[in-house]
Amino acid sequence: MPNTNGTTDTADTTRTTGLTGFSLKPTLHGEKVTLRPFTEADVPVMTAILDDPEVLRFTGSADDTSGSDAADPQATAALHTWYTSRNDQHDRLDLAVVDRTSGRVVGKVVLHEWDQANRNCRFRTLIGPEGRGRGLGTEATRLIVDHGFEHIGLHRIALSVFAFNPRARRVYEKVGFVAEGVEREVLRHGDEWVDATAMSVLAHEWRALHGL
């Protein structure tokens, strides 16, 4: 069935649970973005996005000396292996976020750390400079969360957002995530310790919010 935010190219839209649901790598269409599986051609774009200072800061990687450093052959090879192997993973879903106006990849969304017994997983996203400030991240989040509940059969999707990223927290709240508590001083950022807020959304909350 179509979801409330877009359509899916997945042939079987019956709700599924488990490895089958994560093994399917769908293409999801919204008004502003398309979510699709990664291709080898996306690797240079993602390498540049991962070197963006704001992406590094908000993902907690700014002080990580490993970085993605496009000038480092080993780092480049590691990123190539990572992104070209995403479609072979059966316990997580990584999709590229494509701006429908430009046709360019502007970031990614991920469902990962799958707990099969309890039908829950975690969500993470990052949007590069070309995709910010236009609602692309909000729609991308809605699309993949809807897919997780309505097509994979998840019960709970959780995330953490750092205290210095209130913009992302507002997006998550707008979509339907609820704050559960504070993870105190989970990140060392420069000379400071930074808290994070644990958030989640449940399947029945999602359906009530979207009239399903």
Secondary structure, DSSP 8 states (H G I E B T S, - for coil): ---SS-EE--S--S---SHHHHH----EE-SSEEEE---GGGHHHHHHHHT-HHHHHHTT-TT-TT---TT-HHHHHHHHHHHHSGGG-SS-EEEEEEETTT--EEEEEEEEEEETTTTEEEEEEEE-GGGTTSSHHHHHHHHHHHHIIIII--SEEEEEEETT-HHHHHHHHHHT-EEEEEEEEEEEETTEEEEEEEEEEEHHHHHHHTT-
